[in-house]
Amino acid sequence: MQTQKDEIKERIIAVARQEFIANGVKNTSMQRIASLSGIAVGNIYHYFKSKDHLFRCVIHPLLKAFETYRQNANQSSYATLDTFRYDSYLESMKELVTSLVVPYRNELKLLLNEAANTSLHHTIDKMIEQQSIDGMNYIKRMKQQYPCINDQISPHFLRVLCNLWKEVIKEIVMHDNLTPKEQENLILDYVKFDVGGWKYMLNIQDTLNLESED
């Protein structure tokens, strides 16, 4: 019995995802989702309290994947100067695109374009804020490991950088017509810009023997 309920719930989520992608959250009714799922509209509320609740369930895999990405990035082993090597940073960005952007492109589009007037309205802002907090904590860990680096970085500027990171991801997500080469060039340009800027701001190139791979 529980297995059947779980199957129905997953079917509803799958149908809702397709409808949200095709028509938008606002223009998708619970009645249509129920009909396409093969259940009575009254029964859908036994599984989901509201359309907002259902929307959250559709987006949940993306948020879970983002949290996994954050946890991996915040491992203690991550506090290394290798992060500021061009090839290392490039590989980490490619991994981000492969593990988060590609499999969850549609969910990211929904979060960027369809979250207004839902409980997920400020989710992107919260993700950016969390990224900036992670960044400040990372700089503190780096300072402990490499005392000679400069750690006097404005948290406000760090939020600006995190928003730039978001815009790079958004550019990839929102432009389906980007060729693989154009996507690669965008990532390459961002990595060059970011690595060069961070090495200068943290004073790595002047205080530590870190060979550039540019």
MDTraj code that builds the backbone (N, CA, C; nanometers):
import mdtraj as md
import numpy as np

residues = "MET GLN THR GLN LYS ASP GLU ILE LYS GLU ARG ILE ILE ALA VAL ALA ARG GLN GLU PHE ILE ALA ASN GLY VAL LYS ASN THR SER MET GLN ARG ILE ALA SER LEU SER GLY ILE ALA VAL GLY ASN ILE TYR HIS TYR PHE LYS SER LYS ASP HIS LEU PHE ARG CYS VAL ILE HIS PRO LEU LEU LYS ALA PHE GLU THR TYR ARG GLN ASN ALA ASN GLN SER SER TYR ALA THR LEU ASP THR PHE ARG TYR ASP SER TYR LEU GLU SER MET LYS GLU LEU VAL THR SER LEU VAL VAL PRO TYR ARG ASN GLU LEU LYS LEU LEU LEU ASN GLU ALA ALA ASN THR SER LEU HIS HIS THR ILE ASP LYS MET ILE GLU GLN GLN SER ILE ASP GLY MET ASN TYR ILE LYS ARG MET LYS GLN GLN TYR PRO CYS ILE ASN ASP GLN ILE SER PRO HIS PHE LEU ARG VAL LEU CYS ASN LEU TRP LYS GLU VAL ILE LYS GLU ILE VAL MET HIS ASP ASN LEU THR PRO LYS GLU GLN GLU ASN LEU ILE LEU ASP TYR VAL LYS PHE ASP VAL GLY GLY TRP LYS TYR MET LEU ASN ILE GLN ASP THR LEU ASN LEU GLU SER GLU ASP".split()
xyz = np.array([
    [0.0831, -0.1210, 0.0000],
    [0.0000, 0.0000, 0.0000],
    [0.0865, 0.1258, 0.0000],
    [0.1909, 0.1268, 0.0868],
    [0.2799, 0.2419, 0.0940],
    [0.3556, 0.2603, -0.0370],
    [0.3945, 0.1462, -0.0968],
    [0.4650, 0.1521, -0.2249],
    [0.3785, 0.2175, -0.3313],
    [0.2506, 0.1835, -0.3327],
    [0.1580, 0.2428, -0.4290],
    [0.1443, 0.3931, -0.4068],
    [0.1358, 0.4342, -0.2808],
    [0.1260, 0.5772, -0.2497],
    [0.2512, 0.6513, -0.2950],
    [0.3667, 0.5894, -0.2717],
    [0.4927, 0.6512, -0.3131],
    [0.4990, 0.6647, -0.4648],
    [0.4511, 0.5634, -0.5349],
    [0.4510, 0.5673, -0.6812],
    [0.3587, 0.6776, -0.7325],
    [0.2430, 0.6919, -0.6698],
    [0.1493, 0.7978, -0.7096],
    [0.2110, 0.9350, -0.6840],
    [0.2741, 0.9490, -0.5694],
    [0.3369, 1.0769, -0.5346],
    [0.4456, 1.1132, -0.6351],
    [0.5292, 1.0165, -0.6698],
    [0.6359, 1.0418, -0.7664],
    [0.5786, 1.0739, -0.9037],
    [0.4679, 1.0100, -0.9393],
    [0.4039, 1.0379, -1.0677],
    [0.3496, 1.1800, -1.0710],
    [0.2899, 1.2224, -0.9620],
    [0.2376, 1.3596, -0.9539],
    [0.3507, 1.4605, -0.9684],
    [0.4621, 1.4350, -0.8997],
    [0.5772, 1.5259, -0.9078],
    [0.6300, 1.5327, -1.0505],
    [0.6392, 1.4171, -1.1164],
    [0.6895, 1.4132, -1.2542],
    [0.5976, 1.4902, -1.3486],
    [0.4674, 1.4727, -1.3321],
    [0.3702, 1.5444, -1.4155],
    [0.3780, 1.6942, -1.3881],
    [0.3835, 1.7314, -1.2607],
    [0.3911, 1.8732, -1.2240],
    [0.5161, 1.9374, -1.2818],
    [0.6271, 1.8669, -1.2763],
    [0.7524, 1.9190, -1.3314],
    [0.7361, 1.9517, -1.4792],
    [0.6799, 1.8594, -1.5550],
    [0.6612, 1.8819, -1.6979],
    [0.5653, 1.9976, -1.7248],
    [0.4603, 2.0067, -1.6454],
    [0.3628, 2.1147, -1.6639],
    [0.4211, 2.2503, -1.6249],
    [0.4974, 2.2539, -1.5169],
    [0.5613, 2.3790, -1.4752],
    [0.6593, 2.4259, -1.5822],
    [0.7347, 2.3329, -1.6382],
    [0.8315, 2.3669, -1.7425],
    [0.7601, 2.4178, -1.8675],
    [0.6521, 2.3512, -1.9045],
    [0.5812, 2.3856, -2.0284],
    [0.4978, 2.5125, -2.0161],
    [0.4329, 2.5311, -1.9018],
    [0.3338, 2.6391, -1.8890],
    [0.3636, 2.7417, -1.7806],
    [0.4635, 2.7149, -1.6977],
    [0.4899, 2.8027, -1.5849],
    [0.4091, 2.7608, -1.4636],
    [0.4548, 2.7984, -1.3470],
    [0.3874, 2.7598, -1.2228],
    [0.2512, 2.8272, -1.2114],
    [0.2472, 2.9563, -1.2392],
    [0.1234, 3.0329, -1.2240],
    [0.0126, 2.9799, -1.3141],
    [0.0478, 2.9391, -1.4345],
    [-0.0521, 2.8976, -1.5332],
    [-0.0839, 2.7484, -1.5290],
    [-0.0308, 2.6801, -1.4308],
    [-0.0583, 2.5371, -1.4162],
    [-0.1528, 2.5159, -1.2983],
    [-0.2622, 2.4481, -1.3218],
    [-0.3596, 2.4243, -1.2150],
    [-0.3400, 2.2867, -1.1534],
    [-0.3770, 2.2754, -1.0275],
    [-0.3722, 2.1464, -0.9592],
    [-0.4694, 2.0486, -1.0250],
    [-0.5782, 2.1013, -1.0785],
    [-0.6764, 2.0163, -1.1459],
    [-0.6145, 1.9479, -1.2673],
    [-0.5378, 2.0242, -1.3449],
    [-0.4740, 1.9658, -1.4636],
    [-0.3687, 1.8628, -1.4225],
    [-0.2918, 1.8946, -1.3200],
    [-0.1897, 1.8004, -1.2729],
    [-0.2547, 1.6709, -1.2270],
    [-0.3644, 1.6840, -1.1528],
    [-0.4355, 1.5653, -1.1044],
    [-0.4887, 1.4836, -1.2217],
    [-0.5470, 1.5517, -1.3191],
    [-0.6039, 1.4831, -1.4349],
    [-0.4972, 1.4062, -1.5117],
    [-0.3837, 1.4711, -1.5369],
    [-0.2751, 1.4063, -1.6105],
    [-0.2092, 1.2953, -1.5293],
    [-0.2229, 1.3039, -1.3966],
    [-0.1661, 1.2010, -1.3089],
    [-0.2600, 1.0829, -1.2908],
    [-0.3837, 1.0977, -1.3397],
    [-0.4801, 0.9895, -1.3303],
    [-0.5461, 0.9748, -1.1952],
    [-0.5586, 1.0867, -1.1219],
    [-0.6258, 1.0829, -0.9921],
    [-0.7279, 1.1958, -0.9841],
    [-0.8207, 1.1840, -0.8913],
    [-0.9202, 1.2892, -0.8701],
    [-0.8523, 1.4107, -0.8089],
    [-0.9006, 1.5292, -0.8460],
    [-0.8365, 1.6514, -0.7977],
    [-0.8380, 1.6592, -0.6455],
    [-0.9439, 1.6071, -0.5828],
    [-0.9491, 1.6094, -0.4371],
    [-0.8424, 1.5230, -0.3736],
    [-0.8045, 1.4161, -0.4422],
    [-0.7050, 1.3241, -0.3865],
    [-0.5631, 1.3798, -0.3891],
    [-0.5377, 1.4737, -0.4807],
    [-0.4018, 1.5261, -0.4918],
    [-0.3593, 1.5965, -0.3631],
    [-0.4586, 1.6490, -0.2906],
    [-0.4275, 1.7209, -0.1666],
    [-0.3981, 1.6260, -0.0504],
    [-0.4179, 1.4965, -0.0720],
    [-0.3731, 1.3992, 0.0275],
    [-0.2211, 1.3831, 0.0214],
    [-0.1639, 1.4227, -0.0931],
    [-0.0199, 1.4084, -0.1145],
    [0.0540, 1.5422, -0.1022],
    [-0.0111, 1.6482, -0.1429],
    [0.0516, 1.7806, -0.1413],
    [-0.0488, 1.8829, -0.0900],
    [-0.0070, 1.9617, 0.0065],
    [-0.0965, 2.0571, 0.0701],
    [-0.1424, 2.1669, -0.0256],
    [-0.0547, 2.2011, -0.1197],
    [-0.0842, 2.3116, -0.2109],
    [0.0053, 2.3005, -0.3336],
    [-0.0183, 2.3867, -0.4304],
    [0.0686, 2.3917, -0.5485],
    [0.2087, 2.4364, -0.5086],
    [0.2159, 2.5242, -0.4102],
    [0.3459, 2.5691, -0.3613],
    [0.4249, 2.4518, -0.3032],
    [0.3569, 2.3685, -0.2267],
    [0.4205, 2.2490, -0.1702],
    [0.4716, 2.1583, -0.2816],
    [0.3925, 2.1423, -0.3849],
    [0.4308, 2.0594, -0.4986],
    [0.5496, 2.1207, -0.5726],
    [0.5487, 2.2514, -0.5876],
    [0.6604, 2.3211, -0.6523],
    [0.7897, 2.2982, -0.5745],
    [0.7810, 2.3033, -0.4434],
    [0.8989, 2.2794, -0.3602],
    [0.9517, 2.1372, -0.3817],
    [0.8628, 2.0426, -0.3967],
    [0.9047, 1.9035, -0.4192],
    [0.9724, 1.8878, -0.5551],
    [0.9251, 1.9620, -0.6541],
    [0.9864, 1.9584, -0.7869],
    [1.1283, 2.0145, -0.7820],
    [1.1478, 2.1206, -0.7050],
    [1.2775, 2.1879, -0.6977],
    [1.3727, 2.1185, -0.5997],
    [1.3199, 2.0363, -0.5109],
    [1.4005, 1.9749, -0.4045],
    [1.5275, 1.9051, -0.4543],
    [1.5234, 1.8252, -0.5614],
    [1.6470, 1.7597, -0.6068],
    [1.7582, 1.8586, -0.6405],
    [1.7220, 1.9734, -0.6983],
    [1.8206, 2.0771, -0.7282],
    [1.8819, 2.1312, -0.6002],
    [1.7985, 2.1635, -0.5017],
    [1.8485, 2.2188, -0.3756],
    [1.9362, 2.1173, -0.3031],
    [1.8999, 1.9908, -0.3121],
    [1.9802, 1.8851, -0.2505],
    [2.1162, 1.8739, -0.3191],
    [2.1167, 1.8832, -0.4522],
    [2.2419, 1.8768, -0.5279],
    [2.3304, 1.9968, -0.4970],
    [2.2690, 2.1141, -0.4818],
    [2.3457, 2.2342, -0.4475],
    [2.4092, 2.2202, -0.3100],
    [2.3353, 2.1633, -0.2151],
    [2.3888, 2.1448, -0.0803],
    [2.5056, 2.0461, -0.0821],
    [2.4946, 1.9422, -0.1633],
    [2.6055, 1.8473, -0.1782],
    [2.7276, 1.9171, -0.2358],
    [2.7058, 2.0027, -0.3353],
    [2.8144, 2.0817, -0.3945],
    [2.8806, 2.1696, -0.2897],
    [2.7997, 2.2343, -0.2066],
    [2.8526, 2.3202, -0.1003],
    [2.9357, 2.2409, -0.0011],
    [2.8846, 2.1279, 0.0417],
    [2.9549, 2.0463, 0.1399],
    [3.0886, 1.9978, 0.0854],
    [3.0897, 1.9575, -0.0395],
    [3.2150, 1.9140, -0.1011],
    [3.3146, 2.0286, -0.1103],
    [3.2640, 2.1466, -0.1448],
    [3.3508, 2.2637, -0.1582],
    [3.4047, 2.3111, -0.0242],
    [3.3332, 2.2804, 0.0837],
    [3.3729, 2.3286, 0.2156],
    [3.4521, 2.2267, 0.2963],
    [3.4921, 2.1184, 0.2341],
    [3.5760, 2.0218, 0.3039],
    [3.7081, 2.0871, 0.3420],
    [3.7655, 2.0425, 0.4525],
    [3.8902, 2.1017, 0.5011],
    [4.0019, 2.0899, 0.3978],
    [3.9984, 1.9840, 0.3163],
    [4.1023, 1.9637, 0.2157],
    [4.0946, 2.0670, 0.1040],
    [3.9837, 2.1409, 0.1011],
    [3.9642, 2.2414, -0.0029],
    [4.0492, 2.3653, 0.0232],
    [4.0940, 2.3836, 0.1464],
    [4.1744, 2.5013, 0.1820],
    [4.3175, 2.4816, 0.1348],
    [4.3384, 2.4961, 0.0071],
    [4.4698, 2.4778, -0.0531],
    [4.4899, 2.5812, -0.1618],
    [4.6146, 2.6172, -0.1845],
    [4.6435, 2.7142, -0.2893],
    [4.6193, 2.6575, -0.4286],
    [4.6040, 2.5258, -0.4380],
    [4.5730, 2.4665, -0.5681],
    [4.4429, 2.5225, -0.6242],
    [4.3578, 2.5697, -0.5334],
    [4.2311, 2.6299, -0.5764],
    [4.2557, 2.7451, -0.6727],
    [4.3692, 2.8124, -0.6567],
    [4.3976, 2.9302, -0.7374],
    [4.4876, 2.8994, -0.8563],
    [4.5064, 2.7723, -0.8826],
    [4.5709, 2.7336, -1.0069],
    [4.4636, 2.7292, -1.1156],
    [4.4991, 2.7798, -1.2297],
    [4.4026, 2.7917, -1.3392],
    [4.3380, 2.6582, -1.3717],
    [4.4199, 2.5528, -1.3869],
    [4.3647, 2.4242, -1.4288],
    [4.2756, 2.3630, -1.3217],
    [4.3122, 2.3808, -1.1931],
    [4.2317, 2.3259, -1.0839],
    [4.0956, 2.3938, -1.0764],
    [4.0969, 2.5261, -1.0876],
    [3.9715, 2.6015, -1.0803],
    [3.8835, 2.5698, -1.2012],
    [3.9474, 2.5565, -1.3169],
    [3.8725, 2.5249, -1.4380],
    [3.8013, 2.3907, -1.4234],
    [3.8701, 2.2923, -1.3679],
    [3.8098, 2.1607, -1.3492],
    [3.6934, 2.1667, -1.2500],
    [3.7078, 2.2493, -1.1454],
    [3.5996, 2.2603, -1.0468],
    [3.4764, 2.3249, -1.1088],
    [3.4964, 2.4225, -1.1974],
    [3.3830, 2.4864, -1.2644],
    [3.3162, 2.3905, -1.3629],
    [3.3966, 2.3128, -1.4320],
    [3.3404, 2.2137, -1.5241],
    [3.2592, 2.1102, -1.4475],
    [3.3093, 2.0724, -1.3295],
    [3.2383, 1.9762, -1.2460],
    [3.1057, 2.0341, -1.1990],
    [3.1057, 2.1639, -1.1659],
    [2.9820, 2.2307, -1.1254],
    [2.8788, 2.2251, -1.2373],
    [2.9220, 2.2563, -1.3575],
    [2.8307, 2.2545, -1.4719],
    [2.7793, 2.1130, -1.4971],
    [2.8695, 2.0154, -1.4867],
    [2.8330, 1.8761, -1.5139],
    [2.7374, 1.8198, -1.4095],
    [2.7631, 1.8516, -1.2825],
    [2.6856, 1.7906, -1.1742],
    [2.5607, 1.8688, -1.1353],
    [2.5578, 1.9988, -1.1654],
    [2.4465, 2.0820, -1.1189],
    [2.3690, 2.1467, -1.2330],
    [2.4400, 2.2102, -1.3232],
    [2.3731, 2.2877, -1.4274],
    [2.3090, 2.1981, -1.5330],
    [2.3840, 2.1026, -1.5836],
    [2.3321, 2.0173, -1.6915],
    [2.2128, 1.9329, -1.6464],
    [2.2245, 1.8561, -1.5369],
    [2.1107, 1.7712, -1.4981],
    [1.9908, 1.8474, -1.4430],
    [2.0130, 1.9707, -1.3944],
    [1.9034, 2.0461, -1.3331],
    [1.8776, 2.1788, -1.4039],
    [1.9043, 2.1815, -1.5332],
    [1.8843, 2.3046, -1.6099],
    [1.7401, 2.3536, -1.5997],
    [1.6443, 2.2645, -1.6174],
    [1.5033, 2.3049, -1.6138],
    [1.4602, 2.3501, -1.4752],
    [1.5095, 2.2812, -1.3720],
    [1.4777, 2.3229, -1.2352],
    [1.5371, 2.4604, -1.2055],
    [1.6573, 2.4856, -1.2559],
    [1.7189, 2.6170, -1.2373],
    [1.6384, 2.7248, -1.3087],
    [1.5903, 2.6937, -1.4277],
    [1.5060, 2.7895, -1.5000],
    [1.3797, 2.8204, -1.4211],
    [1.3192, 2.7169, -1.3654],
    [1.1984, 2.7376, -1.2847],
    [1.2286, 2.8255, -1.1643],
    [1.3401, 2.7995, -1.0998],
    [1.3754, 2.8767, -0.9809],
    [1.4051, 3.0215, -1.0162],
    [1.4671, 3.0434, -1.1314],
    [1.5011, 3.1788, -1.1747],
    [1.3796, 3.2560, -1.2264],
    [1.2877, 3.1858, -1.2940],
    [1.1790, 3.2540, -1.3647],
    [1.0403, 3.2371, -1.3050],
    [1.0203, 3.1327, -1.2255],
    [0.8847, 3.0987, -1.1825],
    [0.8638, 3.1009, -1.0314],
    [0.9647, 3.1434, -0.9567],
    [0.9550, 3.1355, -0.8105],
    [0.8835, 3.2547, -0.7477],
    [0.8571, 3.3589, -0.8259],
    [0.7867, 3.4756, -0.7710],
    [0.6513, 3.4326, -0.7153],
    [0.6159, 3.4897, -0.6014],
    [0.4885, 3.4590, -0.5339],
    [0.4799, 3.3147, -0.4846],
    [0.5962, 3.2514, -0.4681],
    [0.6009, 3.1194, -0.4049],
    [0.6925, 3.1289, -0.2834],
    [0.6934, 3.0238, -0.2034],
    [0.7792, 3.0234, -0.0845],
    [0.9271, 3.0124, -0.1202],
    [0.9581, 2.9878, -0.2478],
    [1.0974, 2.9787, -0.2930],
    [1.1451, 3.1087, -0.3570],
    [1.0674, 3.2144, -0.3398],
    [1.0958, 3.3416, -0.4061],
    [1.2367, 3.3931, -0.3779],
    [1.2839, 3.3778, -0.2549],
    [1.4144, 3.4325, -0.2174],
    [1.5234, 3.3256, -0.2122],
    [1.4966, 3.2097, -0.2689],
    [1.5923, 3.0997, -0.2593],
    [1.7256, 3.1321, -0.3254],
    [1.7225, 3.1926, -0.4435],
    [1.8472, 3.2283, -0.5121],
    [1.9276, 3.3260, -0.4279],
    [1.8599, 3.4258, -0.3701],
    [1.9286, 3.5227, -0.2842],
    [1.9904, 3.4537, -0.1630],
    [1.9188, 3.3574, -0.1070],
    [1.9708, 3.2837, 0.0084],
    [2.0921, 3.1998, -0.0309],
    [2.0885, 3.1437, -0.1507],
    [2.2021, 3.0660, -0.1996],
    [2.3245, 3.1548, -0.2163],
    [2.3036, 3.2746, -0.2698],
    [2.4137, 3.3693, -0.2875],
    [2.4695, 3.4113, -0.1525],
    [2.3802, 3.4390, -0.0573],
    [2.4240, 3.4785, 0.0764],
    [2.5048, 3.3670, 0.1417],
    [2.4587, 3.2433, 0.1257],
    [2.5307, 3.1305, 0.1838],
    [2.6668, 3.1129, 0.1177],
    [2.6725, 3.1344, -0.0129],
    [2.7996, 3.1266, -0.0838],
    [2.8979, 3.2311, -0.0329],
    [2.8480, 3.3513, -0.0062],
    [2.9365, 3.4577, 0.0430],
    [2.9860, 3.4270, 0.1838],
    [2.8998, 3.3687, 0.2678],
    [2.9414, 3.3276, 0.4025],
    [3.0461, 3.2175, 0.3932],
    [3.0212, 3.1210, 0.3053],
    [3.1190, 3.0142, 0.2843],
    [3.2521, 3.0723, 0.2384],
    [3.2440, 3.1734, 0.1509],
    [3.3652, 3.2365, 0.1005],
    [3.4457, 3.3036, 0.2103],
    [3.3783, 3.3755, 0.3000],
    [3.4483, 3.4405, 0.4111],
    [3.5109, 3.3368, 0.5037],
    [3.4384, 3.2288, 0.5305],
    [3.4929, 3.1221, 0.6150],
    [3.6127, 3.0560, 0.5482],
    [3.6056, 3.0421, 0.4181],
    [3.7164, 2.9835, 0.3427],
    [3.8414, 3.0706, 0.3539],
    [3.8231, 3.2015, 0.3405],
    [3.9369, 3.2932, 0.3511],
    [3.9994, 3.2851, 0.4900],
    [3.9163, 3.2710, 0.5933],
    [3.9682, 3.2563, 0.7298],
    [4.0521, 3.1297, 0.7431],
    [4.0040, 3.0186, 0.6842],
    [4.0797, 2.8937, 0.6888],
    [4.2114, 2.9070, 0.6131],
    [4.2054, 2.9766, 0.4999],
    [4.3269, 2.9981, 0.4217],
    [4.4279, 3.0818, 0.4991],
    [4.3798, 3.1818, 0.5724],
    [4.4676, 3.2685, 0.6511],
    [4.5374, 3.1886, 0.7606],
    [4.4656, 3.0955, 0.8221],
    [4.5258, 3.0113, 0.9252],
    [4.6343, 2.9219, 0.8669],
    [4.6115, 2.8740, 0.7468],
    [4.7071, 2.7830, 0.6842],
    [4.8223, 2.8581, 0.6178],
    [4.7925, 2.9763, 0.5653],
    [4.8934, 3.0582, 0.4978],
    [4.8871, 3.1996, 0.5558],
    [4.9509, 3.2241, 0.6701],
    [4.9388, 3.3521, 0.7423],
    [4.9781, 3.4747, 0.6603],
    [5.0593, 3.4554, 0.5568],
    [5.1079, 3.5715, 0.4829],
    [5.0096, 3.6252, 0.3791],
    [4.8986, 3.5567, 0.3554],
    [4.8044, 3.6086, 0.2564],
    [4.7228, 3.7233, 0.3157],
    [4.6657, 3.8039, 0.2299],
    [4.5790, 3.9133, 0.2728],
    [4.4364, 3.8618, 0.2885],
    [4.3813, 3.8776, 0.4076],
    [4.2439, 3.8310, 0.4310],
    [4.1460, 3.9459, 0.4527],
    [4.1890, 4.0677, 0.4245],
    [4.1025, 4.1840, 0.4440],
    [4.0174, 4.2068, 0.3189],
    [3.9193, 4.1199, 0.3032],
    [3.8299, 4.1260, 0.1877],
    [3.6916, 4.1707, 0.2345],
    [3.6366, 4.2709, 0.1693],
    [3.5042, 4.3210, 0.2060],
    [3.3976, 4.2137, 0.1837],
    [3.3169, 4.1842, 0.2858],
    [3.2079, 4.0868, 0.2667],
    [3.1063, 4.1346, 0.1634],
    [3.0929, 4.2662, 0.1506],
    [3.0003, 4.3209, 0.0508],
    [3.0528, 4.2938, -0.0903],
    [3.1846, 4.3094, -0.1067],
    [3.2440, 4.2800, -0.2368],
    [3.2341, 4.1311, -0.2678],
    [3.2471, 4.0490, -0.1648],
    [3.2366, 3.9045, -0.1848],
    [3.0972, 3.8669, -0.2351],
    [2.9951, 3.9356, -0.1840],
    [2.8596, 3.9103, -0.2334],
    [2.8465, 3.9498, -0.3805],
    [2.9153, 4.0581, -0.4179],
    [2.9154, 4.0992, -0.5584],
    [2.9765, 3.9892, -0.6451],
    [3.0870, 3.9312, -0.5983],
    [3.1523, 3.8238, -0.6728],
    [3.0629, 3.7005, -0.6823],
    [2.9918, 3.6714, -0.5739],
    [2.9004, 3.5570, -0.5753],
    [2.7856, 3.5807, -0.6728],
    [2.7426, 3.7053, -0.6841],
    [2.6389, 3.7375, -0.7820],
    [2.6912, 3.7236, -0.9244],
    [2.8193, 3.7545, -0.9438],
    [2.8802, 3.7336, -1.0751],
    [2.8812, 3.5846, -1.1085],
    [2.9169, 3.5027, -1.0095],
    [2.9144, 3.3568, -1.0256],
    [2.7746, 3.3108, -1.0669],
    [2.6718, 3.3686, -1.0012],
    [2.5333, 3.3342, -1.0345],
    [2.5010, 3.3722, -1.1776],
    [2.5482, 3.4878, -1.2209],
    [2.5178, 3.5344, -1.3560],
    [2.5829, 3.4463, -1.4618],
    [2.7004, 3.3925, -1.4313],
    [2.7654, 3.2996, -1.5243],
    [2.6807, 3.1739, -1.5392],
    [2.6361, 3.1200, -1.4255],
    [2.5506, 3.0017, -1.4279],
    [2.4197, 3.0326, -1.5012],
    [2.3630, 3.1490, -1.4729],
    [2.2369, 3.1891, -1.5366],
    [2.2526, 3.2001, -1.6876],
    [2.3650, 3.2536, -1.7317],
    [2.3901, 3.2680, -1.8754],
    [2.3887, 3.1316, -1.9446],
    [2.4477, 3.0329, -1.8789],
    [2.4502, 2.8973, -1.9350],
    [2.3106, 2.8358, -1.9325],
    [2.2416, 2.8538, -1.8207],
    [2.1098, 2.7925, -1.8026],
    [2.0066, 2.8492, -1.8992],
    [2.0057, 2.9805, -1.9155],
    [1.8982, 3.0461, -1.9892],
    [1.9180, 3.0463, -2.1404],
    [2.0376, 3.0116, -2.1860],
    [2.0631, 3.0141, -2.3296],
    [2.0871, 2.8720, -2.3801],
    [1.9782, 2.8078, -2.4182],
    [1.9868, 2.6705, -2.4682],
    [2.0656, 2.6616, -2.5985],
    [2.0752, 2.7742, -2.6696],
    [2.1423, 2.7723, -2.7995],
    [2.2931, 2.7905, -2.7885],
    [2.3450, 2.8005, -2.6672],
    [2.4901, 2.8079, -2.6512],
    [2.5529, 2.6791, -2.7021],
    [2.6498, 2.6914, -2.7898],
    [2.7211, 2.5726, -2.8352],
    [2.8173, 2.5275, -2.7255],
    [2.8601, 2.4011, -2.7279],
    [2.9585, 2.3557, -2.6284],
    [3.0828, 2.4439, -2.6258],
    [3.1256, 2.4909, -2.7429],
    [3.2439, 2.5764, -2.7500],
    [3.2175, 2.7110, -2.6839],
    [3.1005, 2.7693, -2.7085],
    [3.0661, 2.8979, -2.6466],
    [3.0556, 2.8838, -2.4953],
    [2.9975, 2.7742, -2.4504],
    [2.9873, 2.7499, -2.3064],
    [3.1251, 2.7348, -2.2450],
    [3.2111, 2.6613, -2.3132],
    [3.3478, 2.6414, -2.2634],
    [3.4231, 2.7732, -2.2569],
    [3.4074, 2.8569, -2.3600],
    [3.4762, 2.9861, -2.3626],
    [3.4278, 3.0771, -2.2501],
    [3.2980, 3.0725, -2.2211],
    [3.2438, 3.1519, -2.1105],
    [3.3069, 3.1092, -1.9787],
    [3.3143, 2.9788, -1.9565],
    [3.3748, 2.9275, -1.8334],
    [3.5227, 2.9636, -1.8273],
    [3.5922, 2.9510, -1.9404],
    [3.7347, 2.9845, -1.9454],
    [3.7580, 3.1306, -1.9088],
    [3.6784, 3.2195, -1.9671],
    [3.6944, 3.3628, -1.9398],
    [3.6658, 3.3941, -1.7933],
    [3.5607, 3.3321, -1.7392],
    [3.5273, 3.3554, -1.5985],
    [3.6395, 3.3070, -1.5076],
    [3.6928, 3.1892, -1.5352],
    [3.7993, 3.1332, -1.4514],
    [3.9248, 3.2198, -1.4575],
    [3.9619, 3.2644, -1.5768],
    [4.0788, 3.3518, -1.5900],
    [4.0604, 3.4794, -1.5084],
    [3.9427, 3.5386, -1.5214],
    [3.9115, 3.6623, -1.4495],
    [3.9145, 3.6403, -1.2987],
    [3.8508, 3.5331, -1.2531],
    [3.8372, 3.5079, -1.1100],
    [3.9698, 3.4685, -1.0464],
    [4.0433, 3.3788, -1.1108],
    [4.1717, 3.3346, -1.0559],
    [4.2690, 3.4512, -1.0471],
    [4.2776, 3.5288, -1.1565],
    [4.3685, 3.6431, -1.1559],
    [4.3330, 3.7442, -1.0483],
    [4.2035, 3.7718, -1.0334],
    [4.1596, 3.8677, -0.9324],
    [4.1857, 3.8207, -0.7908],
    [4.1548, 3.6939, -0.7621],
    [4.1745, 3.6418, -0.6269],
    [4.3219, 3.6351, -0.5902],
    [4.4058, 3.5946, -0.6838],
    [4.5496, 3.5879, -0.6544],
    [4.6035, 3.7269, -0.6205],
    [4.5519, 3.8279, -0.6894],
    [4.5957, 3.9644, -0.6619],
    [4.5411, 4.0128, -0.5281],
    [4.4127, 3.9922, -0.5028],
    [4.3502, 4.0410, -0.3797],
    [4.4071, 3.9733, -0.2550],
    [4.4325, 3.8437, -0.2646],
    [4.4881, 3.7718, -0.1496],
    [4.6391, 3.7861, -0.1410],
    [4.6981, 3.8526, -0.2394],
    [4.8420, 3.8768, -0.2435],
    [4.9200, 3.7464, -0.2564],
    [4.8612, 3.6498, -0.3211],
    [4.9262, 3.5193, -0.3358],
    [5.0474, 3.5272, -0.4269],
    [5.0356, 3.5973, -0.5366],
    [5.1431, 3.5978, -0.6345],
    [5.2679, 3.6683, -0.5831],
    [5.2528, 3.7552, -0.4825],
    [5.3678, 3.8276, -0.4296],
    [5.4279, 3.7614, -0.3064],
    [5.3479, 3.6867, -0.2331],
    [5.3960, 3.6344, -0.1055],
    [5.4246, 3.4859, -0.1076],
    [5.3713, 3.4143, -0.2081],
    [5.3888, 3.2697, -0.2124],
    [5.4364, 3.2270, -0.3500],
    [5.5134, 3.1229, -0.3524],
    [5.5650, 3.0722, -0.4784],
    [5.4613, 2.9819, -0.5424],
    [5.3619, 3.0429, -0.6019],
    [5.2547, 2.9686, -0.6670],
    [5.2668, 2.9897, -0.8163],
    [5.3075, 2.8883, -0.8847],
    [5.3272, 2.8993, -1.0285],
    [5.1938, 2.9068, -1.0994],
    [5.1762, 3.0057, -1.1850],
    [5.0515, 3.0195, -1.2601],
    [5.0498, 2.9207, -1.3747],
    [4.9294, 2.8653, -1.3952],
    [4.9127, 2.7705, -1.5047],
    [4.8461, 2.8364, -1.6245],
    [4.8263, 2.9701, -1.6175],
    [4.7550, 3.0389, -1.7264],
    [4.8288, 3.0180, -1.8579],
])
top = md.Topology()
chain = top.add_chain()
for i, resn in enumerate(residues, 1):
    res = top.add_residue(resn, chain, resSeq=i)
    for name in ("N", "CA", "C"):
        top.add_atom(name, md.element.get_by_symbol(name[0]), res)
traj = md.Trajectory(xyz[None], top)
